[in-house]
C-alpha cells in the first residue's frame, strides 16, 4: 500500500477483512489465559489500523503499526510463517 500497489478501495476491503477475521478469532478463541492475554494487544493494534484505514483509506500511516503487530505475533508465538510474510 505504501508503494502504490494498492489503492484506497482495496485498502477498505483489506480493513473490512481484518475486522471480520478479528471478530472470528475473538468469538472462537480457546487459548489458555497467558496466550490469550498476549494475543489481545496484537489484535487491538490490527483493529486500530483497520479502523484508521476505513476512516481515511488514502493515508498509509495505519500500515506500519499493523506490520509491527504481525511481527509481534511472530515473536510472541514463534510462528516463522507469519514472520516471513510480514516483510
matplotlib code that plots the C-alpha trace (Angstrom):
import matplotlib.pyplot as plt

x = [0.0, 2.8, 4.4, 1.2, 0.5, -2.9, -5.5, -7.8, -10.7, -8.5, -7.4, -11.1, -11.6, -8.5, -9.6, -13.1, -11.4, -9.2, -12.1, -14.1, -11.2, -10.5, -14.2, -14.0, -10.8, -12.4, -15.6, -13.8, -10.7, -9.9, -6.4, -5.1, -5.1, -1.5, -1.6, -5.0, -3.5, -0.6, -2.8, -5.2, -2.7, -1.8, -5.4, -6.0, -3.3, -4.6, -8.1, -7.0, -5.1, -8.2, -10.3, -7.8, -7.7, -11.5, -11.6, -9.0, -8.1, -5.8, -3.5, -0.9, 0.1, -2.0, 0.1, 3.4, 1.7, -0.2, 3.1, 4.6, 1.6, 2.3, 5.9, 4.9, 2.7, 5.6, 7.9, 5.3, 4.0, 7.2, 5.5, 8.1, 5.5, 4.0, 7.4, 8.3, 5.1, 5.3, 8.4]
y = [0.0, 2.4, 1.8, 2.4, -1.3, -1.0, 1.8, 3.2, 0.9, -2.2, -0.7, -0.5, -4.2, -5.2, -3.3, -4.9, -8.3, -7.7, -6.6, -9.7, -12.0, -10.4, -10.9, -14.5, -15.0, -13.3, -15.3, -18.7, -18.1, -21.0, -20.1, -20.6, -17.3, -16.3, -16.8, -15.1, -12.1, -11.9, -12.1, -9.3, -6.3, -7.7, -7.9, -4.5, -2.9, -4.7, -3.5, 0.1, 0.0, -1.4, 1.4, 4.0, 2.7, 2.8, 6.4, 7.6, 5.0, 7.4, 7.7, 4.8, 5.8, 2.9, 0.3, 0.4, -0.3, -3.2, -4.6, -4.3, -6.2, -9.0, -9.0, -9.1, -12.1, -13.9, -13.1, -13.9, -17.1, -18.2, -18.5, -18.3, -18.3, -15.1, -13.5, -14.3, -12.9, -9.6, -8.5]
z = [0.0, 0.9, -2.5, -4.5, -5.3, -3.7, -3.9, -1.3, -2.4, -1.9, 1.5, 2.5, 1.5, 3.5, 6.5, 6.4, 6.1, 9.1, 11.2, 10.1, 10.9, 14.3, 15.1, 14.2, 16.3, 19.3, 19.0, 18.7, 20.9, 23.1, 24.1, 27.6, 29.6, 29.1, 25.4, 25.2, 27.1, 24.7, 21.7, 22.6, 22.2, 18.8, 17.8, 19.2, 17.1, 14.0, 14.7, 15.3, 12.0, 10.2, 11.7, 10.7, 7.1, 7.0, 8.4, 5.8, 3.2, 1.4, 4.5, 4.6, 8.2, 9.6, 7.8, 9.9, 13.2, 11.6, 10.3, 13.8, 15.2, 12.8, 13.8, 17.4, 16.7, 15.1, 18.0, 20.7, 19.2, 17.4, 14.1, 11.3, 8.6, 9.8, 10.3, 6.7, 5.3, 7.4, 5.5]

ax = plt.figure().add_subplot(projection="3d")
ax.plot(x, y, z, "-o")
ax.set_aspect("equal")
plt.show()
